[in-house]
Amino acid sequence: MKASELRELTEQEITKQKNELSEELFNLKIQVATQQTTNVARIKKLRRDLARVHTVIKEKELALREKE
């Protein structure tokens, strides 16, 4: 998911996206550790998507502080 797409979402939707990505990343790490999957490239993609979500959340927090 692109950062520009994330910026258009509401806070609740972004939080939901963050939780889904975190859960999926956790499950994928477990699968790799137990050798149920070999799709390790997916971990990198999930980590980057999660970082984008965190960045957008931080941007929104800073924007709210500047308005005060």
Secondary structure, DSSP 8 states (H G I E B T S, - for coil): --HHHHHTS-HHHHHHHHHHHHHHHHHHHHHHHTTS---THHHHHHHHHHHHHHHHHHHHHHHHHHH-
